[in-house]
Amino acid sequence: MMELVVVRDGYREIFVEKSCIKEIVLNPRIYEVPGAPQDVRGILFYEGLPVVIRRIGDGAPVCGIIMDGCLQSHWEIAGEPAGEEAIHAEELVRVMPAL
């Protein structure tokens, strides 16, 4: 069983591996990036460095989840926290590493 945090962004619910979360930022200040690909919502600054925020749905971000632990660099998803669950990995469909 995997320990997961559930994040809702508009119509989508994403299950994030707890072990890959570095920090949860409430009410993140997101800067749009002109010309960025569709899957990039923008950037925020974390510990003085820009962190790319990936778009997972179309909702308004309430929190930012700084991802680390599974990847070599920081990145983030934004959404609304919706709880925690323990689920078997075979019940999930991977969208990107740690999600």
Order of alpha helices (4+ residues) and beta strands (2+ residues): beta-beta-beta-beta-beta-beta-beta
